[in-house]
Amino acid sequence: MAKMEILLPSMGEGVIEATITKFLVNIGDHVEEDDSLVEVATDKVDSEIPAPEAGTIKELILKEGDIPKVGELLLIMETEGEEPEPNRPEVLKEVEKVTFDPVAEETISQEVQEAQEALQATSGTNSRTPSGKFLSPLVRKMIKEEGISIDKLDEIQGSGSHGRITKADIMQLLDGQESEYSAQQGASDPVLQANSKKSITEPVPDISQKPIPAGANEEIVEMDRMRQLIAEHMVHSKKTSPHVTSFVEADVSDLVRWRNKVKDEFLKKENQKITFTPLFIEAASKALRDFPMVNVSVDGSNIIVKRNINIGMATALPSGNLIVPVIKNADEKNLLGLAKSVNDLANRARGNKLKPDEITGGTFTITNFGSFQNLTGTPIINQPEAAILGVGAIVKKPAVIETPMGDSIGIRHKMILSLSYDHRVVDGALGGMFLKRIADYLEQFDIERTV
């Protein structure tokens, strides 16, 4: 028998700690490989940590509500076979990779300082509400600063895992209180009423926060946690980046013919389906190498140019929600590697089996409107990236074909590509040239390419 330590793994770029929301095993339980051991939550995602192999739970080091750092010991298992090498150094190496980047290092240092300040500021504040709801240090700091009663928090339906109260829940509560106060003051104070009409430059109240009563033939469906995160992320993106969208129509007839010719052979030879998605990712990766100033993020007045090309692919889930798994270093993979990555990530995304690190670190995103036979769309940028590519349905259309012998009309496979980009750092010229370069790579596809 051998002892195996289960540590908090790397949870993605910039994440240094997580909250244990629930242990899914008890001491003495036998687990199989990939069985879930513990649920953890970060500001980015809720996730489950699986068992690396079969074994028996011997000791739970921490308890629910604890906030371990990446690399900290969570529990101990007993497994068959020889004593494994400690994996703590490997986890810490992952953390060191993040701190190698000076910008990331500064960000993490700031997060550590904020976490320490939060713990100091919340000394003497209960970590749970009277009904037992867990309150993280950040939430406790907010309620202490804003003077919110802990009893008041029991009235909140938390949007986190198992009803956990999050920062977003506190912000929504504060927004509601401020709106109610403003409405009362505005109704009773004629000066405020007059001032409210003085300038159209004043902020418009967020009417989306006001309750909308359901009619006789209407039903209220509460957003699940993932839908709330998506909604918050989309609103944040529109508030952050001035969006511009450019369009180009590409003739992908050779690309379609090549795929139709090789797809059966590809499946037989590699045991992998070849869809259009890896071909789109390959073209986008090449274009990002040609135009590195699209592969950027904005930090105040600084532009962060990303050395790695990490392509996110928006994936629809059976629940109706959306998730964006990321193919890291997509430009370094050949077509087979991209096909395997696309198929693997898409399948595990639909089965809720993605790891936290597989949905973070993207530098550019592709969303496929064509999957639903839509011709095109205007996608919203996936922050903190600077651009997102939308690919529409491939349709047969009559088109003018230019040849040395003259022009003719023929049936061609056409698709519309749309690129939304952050106009703070990507101007129309750069965005237009980048989008046209993607179209060029797709149009000039080698019909004789071997698999």
C-alpha positions in Angstrom: 0.0 0.0 0.0 1.2 3.5 -0.7 0.2 7.0 0.6 -0.9 9.6 -2.0 -1.3 13.3 -1.2 -4.1 15.1 -3.0 -3.1 18.8 -3.4 -5.1 21.8 -4.7 -4.1 21.8 -8.4 -3.4 24.9 -10.5 -6.8 26.5 -11.1 -6.0 28.7 -14.0 -4.2 31.9 -14.8 -4.0 34.3 -11.9 -5.9 32.0 -9.5 -3.8 31.3 -6.3 -6.5 29.9 -4.0 -9.9 28.3 -3.8 -12.7 27.7 -1.3 -13.6 24.2 -0.3 -17.4 24.1 -0.7 -17.9 20.4 -0.1 -16.0 17.2 0.5 -17.6 14.4 -1.6 -15.9 11.6 0.3 -15.5 10.5 3.9 -12.6 8.7 5.7 -12.7 5.0 4.8 -14.5 5.5 1.5 -13.1 3.6 -1.5 -12.9 5.6 -4.7 -12.1 4.7 -8.3 -9.9 6.6 -10.7 -11.5 9.9 -11.7 -14.1 9.8 -9.0 -14.8 13.3 -7.6 -13.2 13.9 -4.2 -13.9 17.5 -3.3 -15.8 20.5 -4.7 -13.9 23.8 -4.8 -14.9 27.3 -5.9 -13.0 30.3 -7.3 -14.2 33.6 -8.7 -13.9 32.1 -12.2 -15.4 28.6 -11.9 -16.7 25.9 -9.6 -14.9 22.6 -10.1 -14.5 19.1 -8.7 -11.0 17.5 -8.0 -10.9 13.9 -9.2 -9.0 11.0 -7.8 -5.8 10.3 -9.8 -6.2 6.6 -9.2 -8.3 4.1 -7.2 -7.7 4.0 -3.4 -9.1 4.5 0.1 -9.6 7.9 1.8 -7.3 7.9 4.9 -7.4 11.5 6.1 -9.2 14.8 5.4 -6.6 17.5 6.1 -8.9 20.5 5.7 -12.6 21.2 6.2 -15.4 22.7 4.2 -15.1 26.5 4.1 -11.3 26.5 4.3 -9.4 28.5 1.6 -6.2 26.6 0.6 -3.6 28.0 -1.7 -2.5 26.2 -4.9 -0.3 23.3 -3.9 -1.7 23.0 -0.4 -2.6 19.5 0.9 -6.3 18.7 0.9 -6.5 15.0 1.8 -4.5 11.7 1.9 -5.4 8.5 0.0 -4.0 5.0 0.3 -3.5 3.3 -3.0 -2.2 0.0 -4.3 1.4 -0.2 -5.6 4.6 1.7 -4.8 4.9 5.0 -3.0 4.4 7.7 -5.7 6.7 10.6 -6.1 5.4 13.7 -4.2 3.5 15.9 -6.7 3.8 19.0 -4.7 6.9 20.3 -6.6 5.1 19.8 -9.9 2.1 21.8 -8.7 4.3 24.6 -7.4 6.2 24.6 -10.8 2.8 25.5 -12.4 2.5 28.4 -10.1 6.0 29.5 -10.9 5.2 29.5 -14.6 2.5 32.1 -13.9 4.8 34.3 -11.9 7.5 34.3 -14.6 5.5 36.9 -16.5 6.2 40.3 -14.8 2.6 41.5 -15.5 1.1 38.2 -14.1 3.5 38.4 -11.1 2.3 41.9 -10.3 -1.3 40.7 -10.6 -0.8 37.7 -8.3 1.0 39.8 -5.8 -1.9 42.2 -5.7 -4.3 39.4 -5.3 -2.3 38.0 -2.4 -2.2 41.4 -0.7 -5.9 41.8 -1.2 -6.6 38.4 0.3 -4.4 39.3 3.3 -6.2 42.6 3.7 -9.5 40.8 3.5 -8.6 38.4 6.3 -7.3 41.2 8.5 -10.4 43.4 7.8 -12.8 40.6 8.7 -11.3 39.6 12.1 -14.2 39.2 14.5 -16.7 38.7 11.6 -18.5 35.4 11.6 -17.6 33.1 8.7 -21.2 31.8 8.4 -24.7 33.3 8.6 -27.1 32.1 11.3 -28.5 29.5 9.0 -25.0 28.2 8.1 -24.2 29.8 4.8 -20.5 30.1 4.2 -19.0 33.6 3.8 -15.6 34.0 2.1 -13.1 36.5 3.5 -13.9 38.8 0.5 -17.6 38.7 1.2 -17.0 39.3 4.9 -14.9 42.3 4.1 -17.6 43.7 1.9 -20.4 43.3 4.4 -18.2 44.8 7.2 -17.3 47.9 5.0 -20.9 48.4 3.9 -22.5 47.7 7.3 -24.6 44.9 6.1 -26.1 42.7 8.8 -25.2 39.0 8.7 -28.9 38.2 9.4 -29.7 40.1 6.2 -27.6 37.7 4.2 -29.9 34.8 5.1 -32.5 36.4 2.8 -30.2 36.1 -0.2 -30.3 33.1 -2.5 -26.6 32.7 -3.2 -25.6 32.2 -6.8 -22.6 30.1 -5.9 -22.3 26.3 -5.6 -24.9 25.0 -3.0 -26.2 28.5 -2.5 -22.8 30.0 -1.6 -23.0 33.8 -1.3 -20.6 35.4 -3.8 -19.2 38.9 -4.4 -21.7 39.4 -7.3 -24.6 38.6 -4.8 -23.4 41.3 -2.4 -23.0 43.8 -5.3 -26.6 43.1 -6.4 -27.8 43.6 -2.9 -26.0 46.9 -2.6 -27.3 48.0 -6.0 -30.9 47.2 -4.9 -30.5 49.2 -1.7 -29.0 52.2 -3.6 -31.8 52.1 -6.2 -34.5 52.0 -3.4 -32.8 54.8 -1.5 -32.6 57.0 -4.7 -36.2 56.3 -5.5 -37.3 57.4 -2.1 -35.2 60.5 -2.1 -36.2 61.4 -5.6 -39.9 61.2 -4.8 -39.6 63.4 -1.7 -37.0 65.9 -2.7 -38.0 68.5 -5.4 -34.3 69.6 -5.7 -33.3 66.1 -6.6 -36.2 65.8 -9.1 -35.0 69.0 -10.8 -31.4 68.0 -10.8 -32.3 64.7 -12.4 -33.5 66.6 -15.5 -30.5 68.9 -15.8 -28.1 66.8 -17.9 -28.6 63.9 -20.2 -24.9 62.9 -19.5 -25.8 61.5 -16.1 -25.8 57.7 -15.8 -29.1 56.0 -16.8 -30.5 53.9 -14.0 -30.1 50.1 -14.5 -33.7 49.2 -15.0 -32.8 45.6 -15.5 -32.4 45.3 -11.7 -36.0 46.3 -11.0 -38.3 43.4 -10.4 -40.6 42.6 -13.4 -43.9 41.0 -12.2 -45.0 37.9 -14.2 -48.2 38.1 -16.0 -51.0 35.5 -16.0 -49.6 33.5 -18.8 -45.9 33.9 -17.9 -43.4 31.9 -15.9 -40.4 33.0 -13.9 -37.3 30.8 -14.5 -34.4 31.5 -12.2 -31.0 31.6 -13.9 -28.7 28.8 -12.9 -25.1 29.7 -11.7 -23.5 29.2 -15.1 -26.1 31.4 -16.8 -25.5 34.1 -14.2 -21.8 34.0 -14.8 -22.3 34.2 -18.6 -24.6 37.2 -18.2 -22.2 39.0 -15.9 -19.3 38.3 -18.3 -21.2 39.5 -21.3 -22.3 42.8 -19.7 -18.8 43.3 -18.4 -17.4 42.9 -21.9 -19.8 45.4 -23.5 -19.0 47.9 -20.7 -15.3 47.4 -21.1 -14.6 47.3 -24.8 -15.9 49.5 -27.6 -17.0 46.8 -30.0 -16.5 47.0 -33.8 -17.5 44.2 -36.1 -16.1 43.6 -39.6 -17.4 41.0 -42.1 -15.9 39.2 -45.1 -17.3 36.5 -47.4 -14.9 33.6 -48.1 -15.0 31.1 -50.9 -14.2 27.8 -49.1 -15.0 25.5 -52.0 -11.5 23.8 -52.0 -11.7 23.4 -48.2 -15.1 21.7 -48.4 -14.0 19.4 -51.2 -10.8 18.4 -49.4 -12.7 17.6 -46.2 -15.3 15.6 -48.1 -12.5 13.7 -49.8 -10.5 12.8 -46.6 -13.0 12.6 -43.8 -13.6 8.8 -44.1 -9.9 8.0 -44.4 -9.1 10.4 -41.5 -11.6 8.6 -39.3 -10.4 5.2 -40.3 -6.7 6.1 -39.9 -6.7 8.3 -36.9 -10.0 7.3 -35.2 -10.9 11.0 -35.1 -13.6 12.9 -36.9 -12.3 15.8 -39.0 -14.7 18.8 -38.6 -14.3 22.3 -40.0 -13.4 23.7 -36.5 -9.8 22.6 -36.4 -9.4 24.0 -39.9 -10.8 27.4 -38.7 -8.5 27.3 -35.7 -5.5 26.5 -37.9 -6.2 29.5 -40.2 -6.8 31.8 -37.2 -3.5 30.7 -35.6 -1.6 31.5 -38.7 -3.2 34.9 -39.0 -2.4 35.7 -35.4 1.2 35.0 -36.0 1.0 37.4 -39.0 -0.7 40.1 -36.9 0.5 39.7 -33.3 -1.2 43.0 -32.2 -4.5 41.2 -32.4 -3.3 38.6 -29.9 -3.3 41.1 -27.0 -5.0 42.3 -23.9 -5.5 45.8 -22.4 -4.3 46.7 -18.9 -5.1 50.4 -18.4 -2.9 52.3 -20.8 -0.7 49.3 -21.5 -1.1 46.7 -24.2 -0.1 43.1 -23.2 1.1 41.2 -26.3 0.7 37.5 -25.7 3.5 35.2 -26.9 1.3 32.1 -26.8 -1.6 31.6 -29.2 -4.3 30.0 -27.1 -7.6 29.6 -29.0 -10.9 29.3 -27.2 -13.8 27.6 -28.9 -17.3 28.5 -27.8 -19.2 25.3 -27.1 -22.9 24.9 -26.5 -23.9 22.7 -23.6 -27.0 20.4 -23.4 -28.3 22.7 -20.6 -28.4 25.6 -23.1 -25.5 27.3 -21.5 -22.1 28.1 -23.1 -18.5 27.3 -22.1 -15.2 28.2 -23.9 -12.5 25.5 -23.6 -9.1 26.6 -24.7 -6.6 24.9 -27.0 -3.2 26.0 -25.6 -0.4 26.8 -28.1 -2.7 26.1 -31.0 -0.1 27.3 -33.5 2.3 24.6 -32.5 -0.2 21.7 -33.3 -0.6 20.0 -36.6 -4.0 19.3 -38.0 -4.3 15.9 -36.3 -3.3 17.5 -33.0 -5.9 20.2 -33.4 -8.6 17.7 -34.4 -7.9 15.6 -31.3 -7.9 18.6 -29.0 -11.2 19.9 -30.5 -13.0 16.6 -30.2 -11.7 15.9 -26.7 -12.5 19.3 -25.3 -15.9 19.4 -26.9 -16.9 16.0 -25.6 -15.6 16.6 -22.1 -17.3 20.1 -22.0 -20.7 18.5 -22.8 -20.0 15.9 -20.0 -19.0 18.6 -17.5 -15.5 17.0 -17.3 -13.3 20.0 -18.0 -10.6 21.0 -15.7 -10.4 24.7 -14.5 -7.1 25.3 -16.4 -8.8 24.2 -19.6 -11.2 27.1 -19.7 -8.7 29.9 -18.8 -5.7 31.5 -20.5 -7.3 32.1 -23.9 -5.9 34.8 -26.1 -8.4 34.6 -29.0 -11.9 33.0 -29.3 -13.8 31.4 -32.2 -17.6 30.9 -32.1 -19.4 28.9 -34.8 -22.8 30.4 -35.8 -22.8 27.9 -38.7 -23.5 25.0 -36.3 -27.1 26.3 -36.1 -27.2 27.2 -39.8 -26.9 30.9 -39.1 -25.3 32.9 -41.8 -23.4 35.3 -39.5 -23.5 37.2 -36.2 -21.8 39.9 -34.1 -20.0 38.0 -31.3 -19.2 39.7 -28.0 -15.5 39.7 -27.1 -14.4 37.2 -24.5 -12.6 39.4 -22.0 -9.7 40.0 -21.4 -9.1 39.2 -25.1 -9.1 41.8 -27.8 -11.0 40.0 -30.6 -13.4 37.1 -31.4 -14.1 35.4 -34.7 -17.6 34.3 -35.7 -17.9 31.7 -38.5 -21.2 31.4 -40.3 -22.8 28.5 -42.2 -21.2 27.3 -45.4 -23.8 27.5 -48.2 -23.8 26.9 -51.9 -24.2 30.1 -53.9 -23.9 31.2 -57.5 -20.7 33.3 -57.9 -18.6 34.9 -60.5 -15.5 32.8 -61.2 -12.5 34.6 -62.7 -10.3 32.6 -65.1 -7.6 33.4 -67.7 -10.3 32.6 -70.3 -12.8 35.1 -68.8 -15.4 35.3 -66.2 -18.1 32.6 -65.7 -20.9 31.8 -63.2 -20.5 28.7 -61.0 -21.8 27.1 -57.8 -19.4 27.8 -54.9 -19.3 27.1 -51.2 -19.4 30.5 -49.4 -19.3 31.5 -45.8 -19.3 34.8 -43.9 -16.6 35.5 -41.3 -17.3 38.2 -38.7 -14.7 39.7 -36.4 -15.6 41.7 -33.3 -12.6 43.6 -31.9 -11.7 46.1 -29.2 -11.4 49.4 -30.8 -9.2 50.7 -28.0 -6.3 48.7 -29.4 -7.5 47.3 -32.8 -8.4 49.8 -35.4 -10.4 49.1 -38.6 -7.3 48.7 -40.8 -5.7 46.1 -38.5 -9.0 44.3 -37.8 -9.8 44.3 -41.5 -6.4 43.0 -42.7 -6.4 40.3 -40.0 -9.9 39.1 -41.0 -9.0 39.1 -44.7 -5.8 37.1 -43.9 -8.0 34.4 -42.2 -10.2 34.3 -45.3 -7.1 34.0 -47.5 -5.8 31.0 -45.6 -9.2 29.3 -45.9 -9.7 30.2 -49.6 -6.1 29.1 -50.6 -6.4 25.7 -48.9 -4.3 23.0 -50.5 -6.7 20.5 -52.1 -3.8 18.0 -52.4 -2.9 18.1 -48.7 -2.3 14.7 -47.2 -3.7 13.5 -43.9 
